Amino acid sequence: QVQLVESGGGLVQPGGSLRLSCAASGSIFSINAMGWYRQSPGKERELVASIISGGRTVYADDVKGRFTISRDNAKNMLYLQVNSLKPEDTAVYYCSFRLRGYSNYGDYWGQGTQVTVSS
């Protein structure tokens, strides 16, 4: 079993910052990719940032320079530092792990953490 639990969301003023965390537990191995996605009302879930096999990072164009994805392998943690927040960043943020081991093959998702940017 694989479980992902996000935390760190909240209400923040425009220009503010948050650090989102994703705690992974269970059969965490053969990681093909891990990432953060977000979904706001009426919109499809979209990729925000990801770390793919080999350690390369990928960011959506509208978060480049403001968001930073990082990982702590020893703790099975994934982070997203979000700076210079804008109202349009308001969404539920989800972490996702793509695992490709024989016994844990699948795409796993957390339950999400709400980020609201408002004055």
N, C-alpha and C positions, 0 to 999 in steps of 0.2 A: 504494500500500500504506500502511496505517496500523498502527503498532505502539504499544502502551501497556505500560509497564513500571513496576510498583509496587515500592516499597522502604520501609523504615522500620519494619516490623513487628518483633515480638520478644516476650520474656517480661517482664512488668512486674507489680509488686505492686499490689494494690487501692489506689486513690487516686493512682496514678502517671499519667504522661503520655507520649505518643509523638507524633511528627509523621510522618504517612504522606505519601509523595510519589508522584506518577505522572508519568512522563516520556513525552510523546507525540512521535512522529516520523512523517514521511511527509506525506501530503496532508491536512494539518490546516487546513481552512477550512470555511466554512458550518456553523459549530458551532451546532446547535440546543439542545443541552444537554450538560452533563458532570456526572458524579456519582460518588459512592462508594456501594457496596453491600457487604453482608456476608452470609456464610452460615456457620452453625454446623452440626455434625453432626445429621442428622435433621430439619433445618429447611429451609424454602425460602429462596432468596436474597431479601434485603429491602433496600429503599432506606434509606440512612443520611442522606445529604445530597446536594443537587444545586444546580447553578447553571443556570438556564434562560435562554433568550433574553431579553435585556433586563437581565440581571445579577441577577435576583431569586434569592434563596437559599431553599431548602426543606429542612427538617429533620424527621426522624422524631421523634415526641413524646418518646421515651425518651432522646434524645441532646441535646435542646434545652438550651442553657446549658452544655453540657459539650464539645461538638464544634463546630469551626469549619471550614468549607470556604472555600478561597480559590484564586486562580489567578494565574499570571504569564503573561500573553499573549505577552510578548516571548520567553520561554523555552519556551513550550508545556508548562508545568508545571501540575499540579493538586495541591493539598495538602489534607490533613485533619489538623488539630490536634485530638488527642483528650486530654481532661483528665478528672480524677476518675474514672478507669477502674474499672469494676466487673467481677466475675467473669462476669457475663452478657454483657459486651461481647466475650468470647472468641469469635473467629470468623476466617475467612479474609476479608480485605477486598479488594474488587475496585474498580478504577476503570473507568469507562465513558464513552465519548464518543458522542454521537448526531450524526452528520454528514449534512447534507442537500444537499451539492453534487451536481452532475450526475455528476461522475467519482468521487466518494468516498462516495456514498450508502450508509448503513448504520449499525448499532449495533456499536461495537467494544469489546472487553473486554481487560483485562490478565490476567495469569496468577494474580494474587492475592498477598497478603502476609499471613502468619499473625500474628495478635495473640492472645497468651495472657495473661490476667490471673489471677494466682494468687499466694498467699503461700507 
